[in-house]
């Protein structure tokens, strides 16, 4: 991982939390050449992840070891399993120190996404129509990433691009509260009602114009 140019990142799905410090989720999503990511690449069941099928384990990092405060600390491990729709992870955060507990709380709040890392020179692709099938993606680690670093789930980028995604470090992350979600929901509903009000206003103006054209004095 010393050479940023030779390490690639793949965004996965949201991190789900379970009892006892366990976490999981889909770390790789399968699709097809008609539904690739933004870089026109896609994974499917034929992709070789260098897994032997028995549920191999990989370490859990935070932001692929790029965070200047946490660095390459391994917070636990996940067991990887191939399914019909992708690669799923099931594991745990091992520590009970403040940093580990903060990651757990972020996961419980739904504030984290998965991301897998692979050594660039081992990744191979082949063209399929206008897209590229990822033939080999050896998973070396699974990382927990805050939402602000995830440009688009499924997207593949270089480690260098990923490092430019955010300037926040681990200790500046804030655990979302229920109040945050309520405020966001209120803002969405307010925007919706404003949109509906504009639609009603426009329809009213149209109806008034139609009535005037028909000779009614509106």
Backbone as a ProteinNet text record, in pm:
[ID]
protein_1_A
[PRIMARY]
XXXXXXXXXXXXXXXXXXXXXXXXXXXXXXXXXXXXXXXXXXXXXXXXXXXXXXXXXXXXXXXXXXXXXXXXXXXXXXXXXXXXXXXXXXXXXXXXXXXXXXXXXXXXXXXXXXXXXXXXXXXXXXXXXXXXXXXXXXXXXXXXXXXXXXXXXXXXXXXXXXXXXXXXXXXXXXXXXXXXXXXXXXXXXXXXXXXXXXXXXXXXXXXXXXXXXXXXXX
[TERTIARY]
81.4	0	85.1	216.1	301.3	288.2	267.2	253.8	105.8	59.2	-82	-130.9	-41	-82.8	-113	-67.8	-84	-188.5	-276.4	-380.6	-514.1	-614.9	-745.4	-852.2	-956.5	-1063.7	-1195.5	-1279.7	-1414.8	-1514.8	-1608	-1709	-1812.9	-1847.2	-1949.5	-2075.9	-2159	-2286.2	-2272.8	-2385.6	-2382.8	-2340	-2276.1	-2236.3	-2357.1	-2389.7	-2500.6	-2443	-2505.5	-2457.6	-2551.9	-2493.5	-2568.4	-2524.7	-2588.4	-2554.6	-2413.5	-2352.6	-2222.5	-2106.6	-2123.4	-2014.5	-1995	-2091.1	-2077.7	-2128.4	-2065.4	-2104.8	-2103.6	-2171.5	-2175.3	-2227.1	-2256.5	-2308.6	-2246.9	-2298	-2247.8	-2131.5	-2014.4	-1894.6	-1868.2	-1923.8	-1913.8	-2051.3	-2098.7	-2229.2	-2211.2	-2279.7	-2274.2	-2371.4	-2331.2	-2419.9	-2382.9	-2406.8	-2375.3	-2322.6	-2290.5	-2228.9	-2326.8	-2457	-2555.6	-2577.1	-2520	-2535.4	-2401.4	-2300.2	-2168.7	-2164.8	-2050	-2035.1	-1999.3	-1967.1	-1937.7	-1814.3	-1723.3	-1602.1	-1619.1	-1745.3	-1780.6	-1725.5	-1708	-1660.4	-1768	-1764.9	-1865	-1809.7	-1864.8	-1834.1	-1954.2	-1926.6	-2035.2	-1983.6	-2063.6	-2028	-1902.6	-1865.4	-1746.5	-1617.6	-1626.7	-1507.5	-1435.1	-1303.9	-1221.6	-1172.7	-1224.2	-1185.8	-1074.9	-1019.8	-916.5	-967.6	-1090.8	-1148.7	-1163.8	-1137.4	-1144.1	-1282	-1378.6	-1515.2	-1549.6	-1452.7	-1478.2	-1498.9	-1519.8	-1541.2	-1410.7	-1325.7	-1195.8	-1211.6	-1115.3	-1120.5	-1026.8	-1071.5	-991.1	-997.1	-890.3	-889.5	-982.7	-1028.5	-1109.8	-1020	-1014.7	-941.3	-1039.7	-990	-1068.2	-1007.5	-1086.3	-1045.8	-915.6	-901.7	-787.7	-653.2	-652.9	-527.6	-478.9	-562.6	-519.7	-536.2	-621.9	-647.5	-519.9	-488	-361	-357.6	-474.4	-478.2	-488.3	-576	-595.5	-491.5	-451.9	-352.7	-399	-312.5	-345.6	-388.8	-447.3	-493.6	-598	-585.3	-682.5	-782.9	-908.8	-1011.5	-1080.7	-1048.9	-1112.6	-1099.8	-1193.2	-1188.4	-1329.1	-1342.6	-1470.1	-1447.8	-1552.8	-1553.3	-1629	-1569.8	-1629.2	-1697.3	-1815	-1891.6	-1951.8	-1939.7	-1995	-2141.4	-2225.4	-2367.2	-2408.8	-2538.1	-2584.8	-2578.4	-2581.1	-2584.4	-2455.8	-2355.8	-2230.4	-2150.6	-2054.7	-1972	-2018.9	-2050.3	-2101.3	-1998.3	-1994.4	-1901.3	-1979.3	-1922.7	-1981.1	-1866.8	-1857.6	-1744.2	-1769.8	-1663.1	-1676.5	-1565.8	-1596	-1495.1	-1448	-1322.3	-1272.8	-1254.2	-1206.7	-1171.2	-1290.5	-1266.4	-1366.9	-1310.3	-1210	-1151.8	-1238.3	-1216.5	-1300.6	-1308.4	-1197.7	-1199.4	-1286.3	-1273.1	-1353.8	-1501.6	-1532.3	-1671.3	-1730.7	-1647.2	-1696.1	-1732.9	-1650	-1681.5	-1811.8	-1830.8	-1955.3	-2076	-2063.4	-2174.3	-2201.6	-2096.1	-2114.2	-2186	-2150.7	-2217.3	-2363.6	-2389.7	-2527.1	-2611.1	-2547.7	-2618.7	-2634.5	-2580.8	-2591	-2504.7	-2391.3	-2307.4	-2186.3	-2176.3	-2057.9	-2095	-2001.4	-2010.9	-1888.6	-1906.8	-1794.3	-1714.4	-1588.5	-1504.2	-1396.5	-1376.3	-1272.4	-1150.2	-1033.5	-909.1	-842.9	-778.5	-708.2	-580.5	-476.1	-348.6	-362.3	-331.7	-360	-304.7	-181	-121.7	-181.6	-263.5	-331	-472	-521.8	-656.6	-652.7	-742	-749.2	-892.5	-906.9	-1038.1	-1037.2	-1155	-1167.9	-1292.2	-1287.8	-1401.2	-1521.5	-1639.6	-1766.8	-1858.7	-1874.3	-1949.6	-1878.2	-1950.5	-1891.3	-1837.3	-1846.2	-1803.8	-1684.3	-1639.5	-1525.7	-1561.2	-1550.1	-1573.2	-1447.9	-1464.6	-1351.7	-1328.7	-1222.7	-1194.5	-1135.3	-1043.2	-980.5	-978.9	-1020	-1017.6	-982.3	-854.2	-814.8	-838.2	-929.8	-962.1	-856	-788	-682.8	-730	-830.9	-886.4	-1021.5	-1100	-1229.8	-1226.8	-1263.4	-1254.1	-1390.8	-1395.4	-1512.8	-1487.9	-1582.2	-1563.7	-1686.5	-1664.9	-1777	-1841.6	-1969.8	-2044.8	-1984.8	-1919.3	-1868	-1749.1	-1696.1	-1585.6	-1633.3	-1762	-1816	-1887.3	-1821.3	-1878.7	-1999.7	-1988.4	-2099.2	-2073.6	-2170.5	-2152.2	-2121.8	-2033.9	-1988.4	-1873.1	-1843.5	-1742.5	-1601.1	-1514.8	-1374.7	-1288.9	-1202.5	-1110.1	-973.9	-873.3	-740.5	-732.6	-635.4	-615.7	-587	-516.8	-484.9	-611.6	-703.4	-830.7	-909.6	-908.7	-982.4	-928	-796.7	-733.5	-775.4	-813.2	-854.5	-1002.5	-1072.2	-1216.3	-1262	-1181.6	-1222	-1100	-1119	-1010.9	-1034.2	-1145.5	-1177.2	-1097.4	-1051.2	-987.2	-1086.6	-1045.6	-1134.8	-1194.2	-1112.8	-1158.8	-1251.1	-1258.5	-1351.2	-1488.4	-1500.1	-1628.3	-1727.5	-1848.3	-1952.8	-2055	-2096.2	-2196.1	-2333.1	-2402.8	-2534	-2631.2	-2713.6	-2814.3	-2951.4	-3048.3	-3185.6	-3236.5	-3188.8	-3228.4	-3183.1	-3061.6	-3011.6	-3103.8	-3145.4	-3231.6	-3369.1	-3420.2	-3548.3	-3540.3	-3430	-3411.4	-3403	-3331.7	-3319.8	-3455.1	-3530.8	-3663.9	-3756	-3748.7	-3830.1	-3796	-3665.2	-3622.2	-3673.6	-3670.4	-3719.4	-3869.1	-3945.2	-4089.4	-4123.2	-4047.3	-4071.4	-4049.7	-3942.5	-3916.4	-4027.4	-4078	-4186.2	-4312.4	-4350.2	-4471.3	-4457.8	-4337.6	-4315.8	-4333.4	-4282.2	-4295.8	-4443.3	-4518.7	-4660.5	-4736.2	-4699.3	-4765.9	-4743.2	-4620.5	-4591.3	-4674.6	-4687.7	-4767	-4913.6	-4969.3	-5108.6	-5127	-5030.5	-5037.5	-5036	-4947.7	-4938.1	-5066.9	-5121.4	-5245.7	-5360	-5362	-5466.5	-5458.5	-5335.4	-5317.9	-5362.9	-5331.7	-5374.2	-5526.3	-5589.1	-5735.7	-5801.7	-5746.5	-5799.8	-5788.9	-5677.2	-5657.8	-5757.7	-5780.8	-5876.8	-6017.3	-6054	-6186.9	-6204.4	-6098.7	-6105.7	-6123.7	-6050.3	-6062	-6202.3	-6270.3	-6404.9	-6510	-6467.8	-6559	-6603.5	-6548.9	-6583.8	-6491.9	-6546.5	-6466.5	-6407.2	-6291.1	-6225.2	-6117.5
-120.5	0	126	114.5	232.1	310.6	238.5	304.1	323.6	449.5	476.6	437.5	438.6	410.3	262.4	174.3	31.3	-29.4	54.4	3.3	60.4	-25.7	16.4	-5.1	78.6	79.6	49.7	-31.8	-55.1	-25.5	67.5	103.9	-7	-40.2	-139.7	-77.1	-160.3	-114.7	-63.9	-28.8	22.8	-82.8	-36.1	-124.9	-144.3	-269.2	-301.5	-349.6	-309.8	-349.3	-451.3	-539.1	-642.6	-644.2	-727.7	-735.6	-790.3	-752.6	-806.6	-750.8	-630.9	-570.3	-626.5	-705	-763.4	-666.9	-670.7	-586.5	-670.7	-624.3	-699	-612.2	-677.2	-606.2	-657.4	-606.8	-647.8	-557.6	-616.8	-538	-527.1	-616.9	-611.1	-644.1	-560.8	-582.2	-631.2	-739.8	-792.2	-715.8	-696.9	-636.8	-696.1	-622.1	-671.4	-560.2	-594.9	-495.2	-384.4	-408.8	-302.3	-212.9	-250.6	-171.1	-160.8	-101.2	-89.9	29	48.7	167.3	287.4	399.6	521.5	507.5	417.9	397.2	284.9	242.1	139.8	1.7	-25.6	-156.2	-225.8	-358.9	-431.2	-565.5	-611.5	-742.5	-834.8	-963.1	-1061	-1190.6	-1295.5	-1420.9	-1485	-1443.3	-1500.9	-1431.8	-1319.4	-1249.7	-1336.3	-1342.9	-1420.3	-1327.3	-1349.2	-1267.6	-1332.4	-1441.1	-1516.4	-1568.2	-1613.8	-1675.8	-1824.8	-1905	-2049.4	-2107.6	-2020.7	-2066.8	-2109.3	-2111.9	-2161.2	-2046.6	-1925.4	-1811.1	-1755.8	-1708.2	-1655.2	-1524.4	-1496.2	-1377.8	-1269.2	-1144.7	-1029.4	-926.6	-847.9	-748.3	-630.6	-566	-444.7	-325	-232.3	-107.4	8.6	125.2	246.5	325.5	349	425.4	372.8	241.3	178.5	221.1	255.1	291.8	431.1	514.1	648.2	753.5	728.7	830.1	859.9	987.1	1026.2	1002.1	983.7	959	810.2	739.2	595.5	511.9	559.4	491.8	350.8	250	115.1	20	74.3	-11.6	-110.6	-236.2	-339.7	-351.5	-320.6	-315.9	-449.5	-547.1	-678	-747.8	-835.1	-904.7	-945.2	-970.8	-1017.1	-1148.5	-1225.7	-1348.7	-1319.1	-1349.3	-1318.2	-1440.2	-1417.2	-1527.1	-1480.6	-1562.5	-1529.8	-1570.1	-1478.5	-1505	-1474.1	-1488.1	-1467.8	-1321.4	-1229.9	-1088	-1013.9	-1084.6	-1017.8	-1089.9	-1018.7	-1071	-1006.3	-1089.8	-1041.5	-1061.4	-966.9	-973.1	-988.1	-1066.2	-1083.7	-1094.8	-1000.7	-1003.7	-922.2	-870.1	-800	-697.1	-595.4	-500.9	-550.5	-583.1	-659.4	-575.6	-453.1	-373.8	-313.3	-268.5	-195.6	-62.6	-13.9	116.3	224.2	351.8	459.5	461.9	433.9	437.3	325.6	205.6	92.2	116.7	168.2	195.2	305.3	401.7	507.1	448.7	358.8	294.4	215.7	146.9	72.7	166	279.2	373.9	434.1	459.4	509.1	405	277.2	170.2	160.1	168.7	161.8	278	392.8	511.2	508.8	406.1	397.7	498.1	536.3	642.4	589.5	457.3	399.8	314.7	309	219.6	128.9	14.5	-75.6	-31.3	-70.1	-51.6	-158.9	-225.7	-328	-273.2	-323.3	-282.9	-399.9	-372.2	-476.2	-418.7	-498.5	-454.5	-442.2	-322.1	-288.2	-382.3	-428.3	-509.9	-649.8	-685.9	-815.6	-806.8	-683.4	-662.9	-672.4	-752.6	-766.2	-743	-685.9	-661.2	-701.8	-721.1	-750.8	-680.9	-633.7	-558.8	-648.3	-596.2	-660.6	-549.6	-541.7	-432.2	-301	-204.7	-74.9	-71.9	-183.6	-189.4	-281.4	-295.5	-381.6	-471.9	-601.1	-698.8	-710.5	-703.9	-723.3	-873.5	-921.6	-1065.1	-1111.5	-1031.4	-1065.7	-943.2	-964.5	-859.6	-927.6	-955.5	-1019.2	-923	-956.9	-868.8	-883.2	-773.6	-777.3	-728.5	-640.2	-590.4	-527.7	-513.5	-447.6	-327.4	-212.4	-88.7	-31.5	37.1	114.8	259.7	318	454.2	537.9	663.1	753.9	786.4	823.5	845.3	955.1	1053.8	1165.2	1125.8	1004	958.7	865.5	836.2	741.3	819.4	829.5	905.2	833.9	704.6	624.6	479.9	413.7	270.7	196	99	13.7	74.4	202.2	265.4	219.2	204.6	169.2	292.2	324.3	436.2	394.9	479.1	453	501.3	451.1	493.9	643.6	695.8	838	921.9	879.7	950.6	944.7	828.4	810	900.8	915	998.1	1143	1185.8	1324.4	1345.1	1237.7	1244.5	1326	1338.5	1413.4	1463.9	1573.2	1627.3	1597.7	1532	1503.6	1384	1392.3	1274.8	1204.3	1090.3	1005.2	1079.5	1158.5	1222.2	1341.4	1386.8	1495.3	1442.3	1310.8	1252.5	1266.8	1307.1	1320.5	1209.7	1146.8	1041.6	1105.4	1074	1135.5	1102.4	1198.8	1177.9	1165.8	1124.6	1114.6	1251.6	1357.1	1493.1	1527.1	1478.8	1504.5	1443.2	1317.2	1248.9	1315.1	1362.2	1430.9	1561.4	1635.3	1761	1735.5	1628.1	1594.8	1555.6	1476.3	1436.1	1557.2	1651.6	1772.1	1854.7	1862.9	1939.7	1875.8	1743.2	1671.9	1694.6	1683.9	1703.2	1847.3	1944.1	2083.6	2108.8	2050	2063.5	2000.3	1885.6	1815.6	1901.9	1958.3	2039.7	2167	2224.6	2342.7	2307.8	2190.2	2144.1	2123.2	2058.6	2035.3	2167.7	2263.4	2393.2	2464	2453.5	2514.1	2448.1	2314.4	2242.5	2287.9	2300.7	2343.1	2485.3	2572	2711	2718	2640	2639.2	2584.9	2477.4	2421.1	2520.8	2595.5	2696.8	2805.4	2852.7	2953.8	2900.9	2774.6	2715.2	2710.2	2669.7	2657.4	2794	2895.6	3030.3	3079.7	3050.6	3090.9	3019	2889.7	2814.2	2869.9	2905	2960.3	3095.9	3178.9	3308.2	3289.4	3190.7	3164.3	3115.5	3054.1	3003.5	3111.8	3231.7	3342.6	3366.8	3291.4	3314.2	3421.2	3511.8	3619.3	3578.2	3517.1	3469.2	3567.7
0	0	0	-3.4	-3.3	-132.4	-242	-370.9	-400.5	-394	-412	-550	-647.2	-783	-803.8	-715.7	-738.1	-645.5	-591.3	-503.1	-547.5	-556.1	-605.8	-500	-506.8	-409.3	-479.8	-415.8	-467.7	-358	-385.7	-286.8	-274.1	-149.9	-123.7	-68.5	-6.8	47.8	190	252.5	389.8	490.7	596.8	706.9	798.4	825.9	915.3	1048.2	1157.9	1290.4	1352.9	1433	1502.4	1648.5	1728.4	1870.1	1889.6	2001.1	2036.9	1957.9	1900.4	1825.5	1686.6	1640	1507	1400.8	1285.6	1172.8	1046.6	944.8	819.1	706.8	596.2	479.8	351	240.4	109.2	69.4	53.1	22.9	-126.9	-205.8	-352.3	-409.4	-502.1	-564.3	-707.1	-741.4	-877.1	-966.9	-1091.4	-1190.9	-1327.4	-1434.2	-1568	-1656.4	-1780.3	-1868.6	-1907.1	-1889.5	-1916	-1794.6	-1681.4	-1559.3	-1487.1	-1551.8	-1487.5	-1392.7	-1327.7	-1243.6	-1330.8	-1267.1	-1343.3	-1430.2	-1392	-1470.8	-1572.9	-1594	-1693.4	-1658.7	-1529.3	-1485.6	-1403.2	-1401.6	-1324.5	-1276.7	-1165.3	-1108.9	-1131.8	-1143.9	-1141.9	-1080	-1087.8	-1022.3	-1080.8	-1203.7	-1267.1	-1222.2	-1153.6	-1104.4	-1001.3	-1014.3	-920.7	-809.3	-688.2	-573.2	-490.6	-541.5	-473	-337.4	-337.8	-219.4	-246.1	-145.7	-167	-139.9	-106.5	-88	52.4	143.5	279.2	378.2	327.4	416.5	469.7	380	422.9	498.3	584.3	668.9	616	633	595.4	708.8	726	834.6	805.6	913.3	903.7	930.3	834.5	851.2	848.4	882.3	863.2	747.2	643.8	523.9	462.7	457.8	390.4	447.7	575.4	640.7	608.4	544.8	503.3	611.4	710.1	811.1	888.4	901.4	962.3	1112.2	1174	1318.5	1351	1280.8	1305.3	1232.9	1115.1	1030.3	993.9	1008.6	959.4	1071.2	1171.3	1280.2	1229.7	1270.7	1236.2	1350.7	1322.4	1425.8	1447.5	1368.3	1378	1244.6	1215.6	1087.8	1046.1	916.1	861.8	787.7	781.9	702.6	574	460.8	331.3	272.2	217.1	158.2	26.7	-74.8	-205.6	-211.1	-264.1	-278.3	-421.5	-449.8	-587.6	-628.8	-531.1	-564.8	-529.3	-477.7	-445.3	-339.7	-283.1	-174.4	-44.7	54	181.6	290.9	383.2	495.9	626	716.8	849.1	948.1	1041.2	1133	1256.9	1313.5	1440.6	1458.2	1538.2	1584.4	1720.8	1729.2	1844.3	1969.7	1955.9	2072.6	2144.8	2268.5	2346.1	2394.8	2326.3	2355.6	2290.1	2321.4	2265.9	2113.6	2044.3	1898.2	1841.2	1896.7	1850.6	1877.3	1996	2031.6	1944.3	1905.6	1816.3	1680.3	1628.6	1501.3	1510.8	1623.4	1643.5	1643	1711.4	1716.7	1578.3	1501.5	1365.2	1279.5	1298.2	1224.7	1266	1396.2	1446	1393.9	1373.5	1323.2	1171.6	1106.4	961.5	888.5	949	893	816.9	798.2	735.1	614.4	520.3	405.2	400.8	336.9	313.6	191.2	189.8	72.2	75.5	-37	-43.7	-116	-77.8	-141.3	-210.3	-323.1	-397.5	-457.8	-459.5	-516.4	-668.1	-717.8	-856	-961.1	-944.3	-1050.7	-1057.4	-956.7	-958.3	-1014.8	-1032.8	-1086.5	-1238.2	-1295.5	-1441.2	-1487.5	-1605.2	-1664.8	-1810.8	-1867.4	-2010.1	-2063.6	-2188.6	-2243.8	-2272.1	-2238.3	-2271.8	-2323.5	-2454.6	-2513	-2485.9	-2430.2	-2396.5	-2253.7	-2183.3	-2043.2	-2027	-1901.4	-1870.4	-1752.4	-1777	-1671	-1585	-1452.1	-1361.8	-1348.4	-1411.8	-1412.1	-1279.2	-1223.9	-1096	-1004.8	-881.3	-779.7	-646.5	-623.7	-497.7	-380.2	-291.4	-179.1	-71.3	-39.9	61.2	197.4	199.1	325.7	299	406.6	399.7	492.7	439.6	516.8	548.6	663.1	702.9	662.1	589.6	537.2	566.3	602.2	623	488.9	492.8	369.2	282.3	343	262.5	175.7	195.1	110.8	0.3	-2.4	-100.1	-209.8	-325.1	-435.8	-494.4	-515.2	-568.2	-531.4	-468.6	-441.7	-570.9	-563.7	-674.7	-752.4	-734.1	-817.4	-780.2	-879.3	-858.4	-883.5	-788.7	-805.2	-750.1	-773.7	-720.2	-575.4	-503	-365	-359	-459.7	-462.3	-474.3	-562.5	-576.1	-446.6	-383.6	-259.2	-149.7	-144.8	-41.5	-54	-173.7	-196.3	-165.7	-123.2	-105	13.4	117.4	235.5	310.4	381.9	464.4	612.6	645.6	784.6	834.3	959.4	1017.8	1109.2	1162.2	1241	1360	1428	1550.5	1525.3	1401.6	1370.2	1328.3	1310.2	1273.5	1387.7	1353.3	1453.8	1434.5	1542.8	1536.1	1517.8	1408.6	1384.6	1496.9	1531.9	1635	1570.9	1651.7	1602	1558.2	1626	1589.5	1448.5	1410.4	1275.5	1171.6	1198.2	1103.1	1095.5	1209.4	1209.4	1131.2	1148.4	1076	926	888.4	746.7	689.2	765.7	719.9	705.9	800.9	794.2	670.1	639.4	522.1	393.4	388.3	269.2	252.2	362.8	356.2	318.4	370.1	337.2	188.2	135.1	-8.2	-90.2	-42.5	-113.7	-116.6	-0.3	6.7	-76.3	-80.3	-163.5	-311	-348.7	-486.8	-521.6	-430.2	-455.5	-463.7	-378	-380.4	-513.8	-566.4	-697.1	-806.4	-799.3	-898.7	-895.4	-772.7	-758.6	-811.2	-781.4	-827.2	-979.9	-1042.4	-1189	-1250.2	-1191.3	-1242.1	-1227.5	-1117.8	-1097.4	-1204.7	-1234.2	-1338.6	-1474.2	-1502.7	-1629.9	-1638.7	-1528.8	-1529.1	-1544.5	-1479	-1492.6	-1635.9	-1699.1	-1837.8	-1928.5	-1905.2	-1986.1	-1970.4	-1848.2	-1824	-1892.5	-1888.9	-1956.7	-2107.4	-2162.9	-2306.9	-2343.6	-2247.4	-2271.3	-2246	-2206.8	-2190	-2049.3	-1954.4	-1815.8	-1758.2	-1686.4	-1627.7	-1494.9	-1499.5	-1377.1	-1336.8
[MASK]
++++++++++++++++++++++++++++++++++++++++++++++++++++++++++++++++++++++++++++++++++++++++++++++++++++++++++++++++++++++++++++++++++++++++++++++++++++++++++++++++++++++++++++++++++++++++++++++++++++++++++++++++++++++++++

